[in-house]
Amino acid sequence: MPMTVTAQYAAEHFEELLAKIDSGENVLITRPGSRVLQLAPADALPESTLAVRDAHGRRIFGHGKGHLRDLTVEQWQELDREFEHIWDDVPSPARS
């Protein structure tokens, strides 16, 4: 079961989450009412999620079709508002 955190917590504790991922844990990032993103160690990803390439090493585009969901304009706008709020509350590394 992955560790579950809010988007705001993830923004405020990103280095801590990276350390957990480096140690092999998965992290699920949520916002109220929905799962947004799951982070996992790159070595743990199944081969099917990595870029598929042809015999010449070129990417085969469209391989992931059906694995990603399309967001509505309203959902993108909601994400924009949420991330603006989160990043407004997090001090910039250059300013700290």
N, C-alpha and C positions, 0 to 999 in steps of 0.2 A: 504494500500500500504506500503510495507516495506521500511525502510530507506535503501538507496543504497550507498555503499562505495566501493572504490577500494581495492584490496588485500594489497597494500602498506599502505593505510590509516588504514585498519584494524590492520595490524601489529604494526603500530605506536600508535594507540589509543585503544588498546584492552580493557583496564580497563573501558574506557568511554563507549565502546560498550556493555560490560557486564552489566554496570549500566542501560543502555537503555533496554536491554533484561530483566533484573530483574524487570523493571517497566512495562513490558508487551509488549514492541515493538519487531517487527521482524527486522532483519538486513540481507540484501542481499549483498554478497561480489562478486564483479565482477573483471574480467581482461579484457583487450581490446577485444571487440567483443563477450564476452560470460559471462553468469552467472556461478559462480563457486560454491557458497555455500549459503544456507539460514540458519541463526541462529534464533531460536525462544525459548521462555520460555518452559521448559520441561512440565509444566502443560498444555500448550496449544497444545501439540502434540496429534493428534488423536490416539486412542488406536491401530489402525491398523499399526502405524509406530513403535510401541514398540515391544520388543521381544515377540514373541508368544511362549507360553509354554504348554506342555501337562498336563494331570491330575497329573503327578508326579513332576511337576515343572521344567522339562527339556525343554530346548529350542528346538523349531522345526526349524531346519535349512532349508533354502531355501524359507522361507515364503515371503521374500522380493524380490524374483526373478521377474525380469521385472520392478522393481522400480528404479534400479540403472543402469546407462549406463556403458558399458565397454569402457575404454579409450584405444586408440592405443598406441604403444610404443612411437611414436612421440609426442603424447599429454602428456604422462607422462614425457618425457624428457623436453618438453617445461615448464611444471609445475615445474620440478626440477630446471631449470635455473631461472625461475621467483622467486621461493622461496629462492634460494641461493642469488639472488640479493637483495631481500627484507631483509633477515636476516643479510646480510653483512652490511646493512645500519642502522640496529637497534641495539643500544647498549645493551649489556647483562645486566640484572638486577644485576648480581654479580659485574660488572665493574662500575656501576653508583654510 
